[in-house]
Amino acid sequence: MIYTYKNEEYDLTKVTRLYPAATVEVPGGETAQVSLEWADLKKDKIEIAYYVLVFDFDPVGEVPTNRKELKCDSKEELFSVMQEVNVYFTKQ
């Protein structure tokens, strides 16, 4: 099952971990991924650069080095993408 979004393809049959995250700006011009819950708790103290849906393709238990990130400009867009991806998994 291939999911396509903004001309990027994601092979859902090979996904071992799938999770949403917020990418926040940290001092020094760097970014870091945090959970959506943490981002909501700290929303008055942080700046969210964008949201991501992370697709890991490495075997569970190994350090994830083979991953793709689907970037979204808003939490609403992220949730919409998550619903679309969910359709692929519920068809099985």
Beta strands, then each sheet from edge to edge (+ up, - down):
strand 1: 2-5
strand 2: 8-11
strand 3: 17-26
strand 4: 30-34
strand 5: 48-56
strand 6: 67-72
sheet 1: 1+ 2-
sheet 2: 4+ 3- 5+ 6-
end
